[in-house]
Amino acid sequence: MTSAELNSRHLQLPSDDRMYQAVAERDTRFEGIFVMGVRTTGIFCRPGCTARTPKRENVEFFATARQALAHGYRPCKVCRPMEPAGAVPDWVRGLLGAAQADPSRRWTDQDLRERNLEPTRVRRWFKKHHGMTFHAYSRLLRLNKAFGRIRSGDSIAPAAFGAGYESLSGFADAIKQATGKAPSSGRGGNSVTVSRIPSPLGPMVAGATDEGVCLLEFTDRRMLVTQIARLRKWLRADIFPGEHPHIDALHAQLKAYFEGSQAQFDLPLVTPGTPFQEQVWQGLREIPYGQTRSYQEQAARIGRPEAVRAVARANGDNRIAIVIPCHRVIGKDGKLSGYGGGLWRKRFLLDLESEHL
């Protein structure tokens, strides 16, 4: 029995040759689509595993880790396929928790060494996963805390000193460097807190204001930078890394969704856009779980049957993937098309929902 036949109940997998090519190229775009069992070692791995690529005749493919386990394979210790893609490794999880628990702390390389962490390793991990060093990350956490106090009505001095700054001039320089604004501009303004969320389909970036969730995108989506820039413009907001109750709630509900135990999301959403975009996005939220509509049907349902292409563009501009389910819109002929996260993710989401109806 081929891998595709074995797993047809779950997903229509790519060909075995295509999956082996993905493994050889360590192509993380296939995360969540399949895992690879290595007959000679008895382990199974993610597509992007960095271990040595086994010979083609020594591998077989499965749609899920559960299937690999059922066939006698054990998880690889290098790529940890039992953990969600993008999960924070154990050696850095404690550091993130400490930084978020005390945003005002000024971290040094010696602080890292006292936690048995090599500064170079920490720097590389943060550059790869956050696009900045750990020290830059901790500085932004500190700014986020101070900026939030200013928005809440505190004067500049208590906000600066309460966030660990030793001088008002140093605080002013830090705010201006990060946002291009003077500290006083934070009062009455807005900020978006962003954080990474692991998922079976790869890591995602989540964003929230005090009013609700405003961003959920896969980190490898090409439009991510553009979407963040648009969000900053629409909300007149500054972007800071950190924790937020709305992101915590999103993470919990997203986990339940992927487990098949939650069909509807109960989250406040912030979706600034043109009136037409907001109409299209509301229409997406009305598509029932496990069902699909064509772009033509979606256009007709919002009273704009002539605007099929504009509807498709608005779908592509959706900033809150999965929660606003643009993956439920398909071509008139029933074929998949037009998903910013990749058609393989769209197929996964539709199959997931159909299995849990």
N, C-alpha and C positions, 0 to 999 in steps of 0.2 A: 504494500500500500504506500502511495506517495505521501509526502507531507501535506500536499494540498488536499488529498482525499481524506486524510486523517483529521484535518482541522476544518473541513468545509462547514461544519456546524457552527463554527465561531466566526471565521473570516475567509474570504476568498484570498488566499495568500498569493504573493508573487510566485513566479516559478522558482524552483530550487536553485537554478543557476543564478537568477537575479539576487536571491537572498545570499548565496555564497559570495557573490560580487560585493554586496553590501558589507558583509563581514570582513572581506579582504580589504575593503576601503575604509573600514571602521565608520560606516555611514550612520550617524545618530538620527538621521531623519526616519529610520525604520524602527526607532524605539516604540514599543507598544504594539508593533505588528507581529513580531515573531521572536522566539528565542532559539538558540542553536545548541543541540546536544552533541557532545564530542564522545564518540564511542570508545576511543582509546584511553580516555581519562575518567569517564563517567561523570563529567560535570556539564552544566549547561550555562550559557553566557548570553549577554545582551549582544545586539548587532555591533555596537561600538566598543566592545571589550578591547582593551589594549594588550591583552596577552597574545602570545604568538598564534598566528592563524594556522589552524590544523589543515591537513590535506582534505581535499574535497570528498574523497571516498570514506572519510572517517566521521562525517557529520550527518545529522538529520535535523529537521526543523519542526517546531511546534508553535502554535498560535499563542499559548499561554504557559506561564511557569508551572501552573498546576498540572498540565499535561506532561511536561518534562519530568516533573517529580513522579507522576504516576508511572512513567516508563523507566524509573530507576536512576534518574540523573540527580545529582546534588548541585546546589548553587555554587557558582564560581566565587572564590574569595577576592578576586581582583575587581570584577565589575558589579558584584552583589545584585544579581537580577531579581531577588525577592524584595528589594527596596524600590520605592517609586523612583523613576528616572529623575535625576537632579537633586536627590536627597542630600542633605548636608552630611558630610562624613563625621564620624564620632570625634575625631581629633580636633575639629574646629567648632563643633556644636556648642561646647561649653564656653568657648571664647565669644561666640555670637551672643549667647545668653547673658554673659557678664557685661558685654558692651551695651546691650539693650537695657539691662537692669539699671545701669548707672551711666546715662549718656554724658554726664558732665566730666567723667574721668578722662584724664590725659594719658594715653597709652604710650609706652616706650618699648623698644626692642627688648630691654631687660625684663619688662613686665611679661613679655611673651616667653622669654627663656625660663622665667620662674614658673611658668605653667607647662614647662617641658615642650615648648613649641619653638621650632626653628623659624626665625623671622623671615628668611628667604622663602621657605615653603608657604608660610601664611600669605606673604605678598603675592606669590604666584597664583595661589588659589583665588584670592580676592580679585586679582586682575582678570583671571579667566572667567569667573562667575559673576562679578559685579562691575567689571570695567574700571576698577580703581583699587588702590592699595587699602589694606586694613586701616592704616592711619587716616587716610582720606575718608574712609567709611565712618570711622568713629568721630571725625570732625563734623561730618554732615549730621550725624545723630545729635551731636551737641548743638549744632545750629538749629536743628529741627525743634529741639526742646525750647531753646530761647525764642525762636520765631513764633512758636505756638503760644508762649506766654505773652508776647507782644500783641498777637492777634486777640487774645482774651482780655486785653485791657491793661496789662502791666506796663509800667514805664520802662524805658530802655535800660536804666541802670540795674534794677532788680532782676530783670530778665537776663542780662549779660552775666552778672555775678552769680546768679542762681544756676546758670548753665556751666559754670567753671571758668569763665573768662576773667583774666586778671586785670584787664583795663578796658575802658570803653572804646579806645581807639583800636585795640586789637579786635574787639567784637565787631566794630563797624567795618573794618577791613575784611574780616572773614565773611560777613553778610554780603558786602558789595562784591567780593570775588565770586561767591557762589551764585548770587541772584542778579547782580548788576544794579542793585537798588540800595538805597540808604536804609538803615535799620527801621526808621520810623515808618517806612512804606509798608511794613508788615502789619501795622494796626489796621484792622478792617479789611485786610486782604484775604488771600486764601492760600492754602498749601495742600499738596497731594503727597501722602505717604505711600511709598512703594516698597514692595517686598517680593521675594521669590517664593513661589508655591510649587512643590513637586507634584507631578501627576503621572499616571501610567503612560501618557503620550509625550512626556518630556517636560522640563521645567517651564513654568509660566511666570509672567510678571503681573502682579496684582497691584492696583492703586485704589486709594480711598481718600475722600475728604470726610469732614465730620458729618456731612449729609448722607453719604452712602458710597457704595462701590462705583468707581468711574473707569476702571481699566482691568482687563484680564486678557492677556495676549501670550502666545507662545514666544519664548525668548528668541527663537530662530526665525520669526516672521520678519520679512524684509521691511514691512510697513511699521514696525514697532517704533523706531525713532521718529518717524513722521507722525504717528498717532500720539506719542507723548508731546511732541511740539504743538500739535493741534489742541491737545487737552490743556496745555499750559496757556495757550492763547485764549481759548474759549472761557476758561475759568479765571484767567488773570492770576495764575497760581505759580508757586515755586514747587519744585519736586525735591523731596528728601527721602532717603531710606529710613526705615524704622518699622515699628509695630503699630497696629491699629485694630481696635475691636471689630470694625467692619471686615478687615482682612482675615481676622481669626474666624469670624462667622462664615465667610466665604470659603475658607480652607476646609472647615468642618463639613459644610454642605456639599462642596465639590467632592470630598472623599466619599460621602454617602452616595452621591450620584454615580461615581465610578463603581461603587460596590453594588449598585442596583437597588439600593434601599430608599432612594429619594428621587422622585420624578420631577418635582417642582422646587424652584428656588424661592426662598422667602427672605429677600434682601432688599434694602433700600438702594436704588440705583440713581446715579447722576449721569445723564446722557445729553450733554449740551450739543446742539447741532442746529441745522436749519429746520424750519417747520416740516419740510418734506422728509428729511432724514428721520426726525423724531416720529413722524407718522409711520414710516417704513419699519423702524425699530419696534414700535409698539405692535405693529402687525406681526412681526416675527415672534414676539412673546405670546401671541395668541394661537400659534401653531401647536396643537397638542403633542405631548410627549409620544414618541414612537411613530409619528405621522410625518408626511412630507407634503410640500406644495411645489408647484412649478413657479417660475418667475412670473409667468402670465397669470396664474391663479392668485399669486400674492398681489400683483398690480391691480387686478380686478377687485379683490377684497377690500383694498383701501380706497376704492373709487377712482383709480387712475389707470384704466386698462390700456391706455396708449403709452404709458410711461414704463414699459418693461425694462428698457436699458437703464433708465434712471433708477429704477428699483434695484437692479443688479448692482449699480455703483454704490447705492446707499447701503446695501448688504455688505459690500466690501469695506465700507467705512465704519462698520460696527466695531466698537472698541472693547466690548465685553463678550468675548467668545463663550460659548456653551450656555451661559446664563441667558443671554439674548441669542436664541438658537438659530443663527443663520445657516448652520449645517443642515437644517431641515428643508432647505430650498434646493431643488434639483432642476435639471433641464426638462423641457416639455416632453422629450422622448424617454424620460425616466433615468437618463444617465447623470452621473455626478459631474458637476462643473463648478468652478468659481469659489474655491475656499482658500482663504489666505493662509491657513495653517497647513495646507497640503491635502490633496484628495484622499490620501491614505488615512489621515486623521478623520476626515469627514465620514469615510466608510466605517471606521472603527466606532464612531459615535452613533451612527445610525444602526449598526448591528447591535451595539450595546443596548440601545433603547428597545429594539425589536425583541431582544431576548428577555427583557424584563417587563414586558407589557402584562 
